[in-house]
Amino acid sequence: MIRILIDHRTPESACLACGASLSAAAGMPGEIAKPTEGSVSICVTCGHVMLFRADLKLRDLTPEELAEVHADERVAEALAAITKGRPRQ
């Protein structure tokens, strides 16, 4: 099971799907949560998957990036942990 811990503060950015204010990143177990350009971010409010830009603001994924990210088991595990017990939107 993934524990979500705030490991690194990021510039405040809004989720591109639900508008939630996001200002921190958490890493996967055993990983350092210091995001860089291209790091995956998942909104803890709605589960929307985004990527960090160079300025650590968030952007949507291209269709190619989306396919690659959704094939990553770590992302699927994180999404399951974040959205567990929530109704689908």
LINLIN-V703663 format. One record per pair of residues at least 24 apart in sequence whose C-alpha atoms are under 10 Angstrom apart, sorted by the first residue. I is the first residue (numbers start at 1). J is the second residue. If there is no record, write none. Layout:
i=I j=J
i=I j=J
//
This chain:
i=1 j=29
i=1 j=77
i=1 j=78
i=1 j=80
i=1 j=81
i=2 j=27
i=2 j=28
i=2 j=29
i=2 j=74
i=2 j=77
i=2 j=78
i=2 j=79
i=2 j=80
i=2 j=81
i=2 j=82
i=3 j=27
i=3 j=28
i=3 j=29
i=3 j=78
i=3 j=81
i=3 j=82
i=4 j=28
i=4 j=29
i=4 j=44
i=4 j=78
i=4 j=81
i=4 j=82
i=5 j=29
i=5 j=33
i=6 j=33
i=7 j=32
i=7 j=33
i=7 j=34
i=8 j=32
i=8 j=33
i=8 j=34
i=8 j=35
i=9 j=33
i=9 j=34
i=9 j=35
i=10 j=34
i=10 j=35
i=10 j=52
i=10 j=55
i=10 j=56
i=10 j=57
i=11 j=55
i=11 j=56
i=11 j=57
i=11 j=58
i=12 j=56
i=12 j=57
i=12 j=58
i=13 j=56
i=13 j=57
i=13 j=58
i=13 j=59
i=14 j=43
i=14 j=57
i=14 j=58
i=14 j=59
i=15 j=41
i=15 j=42
i=15 j=43
i=15 j=44
i=15 j=45
i=15 j=46
i=15 j=47
i=15 j=48
i=15 j=49
i=15 j=50
i=15 j=57
i=15 j=58
i=15 j=59
i=15 j=60
i=16 j=43
i=16 j=48
i=16 j=49
i=16 j=50
i=16 j=58
i=16 j=59
i=16 j=60
i=17 j=43
i=17 j=45
i=17 j=46
i=17 j=47
i=17 j=48
i=17 j=49
i=17 j=50
i=17 j=60
i=18 j=43
i=18 j=45
i=18 j=46
i=18 j=47
i=18 j=48
i=19 j=43
i=19 j=45
i=19 j=46
i=20 j=44
i=20 j=45
i=20 j=46
i=21 j=45
i=22 j=57
i=22 j=58
i=23 j=56
i=23 j=57
i=27 j=78
i=28 j=74
i=28 j=75
i=28 j=77
i=28 j=78
i=38 j=65
i=40 j=69
i=40 j=75
i=41 j=75
i=42 j=75
i=42 j=78
i=42 j=79
i=42 j=82
i=43 j=79
i=43 j=82
i=43 j=83
i=44 j=78
i=44 j=79
i=44 j=81
i=44 j=82
i=44 j=83
i=45 j=82
i=45 j=83
i=45 j=86
i=46 j=79
i=46 j=82
i=46 j=83
i=46 j=86
i=46 j=87
i=46 j=88
i=46 j=89
i=47 j=78
i=47 j=79
i=47 j=80
i=47 j=81
i=47 j=82
i=47 j=83
i=47 j=88
i=47 j=89
i=48 j=79
i=49 j=75
i=49 j=79
//
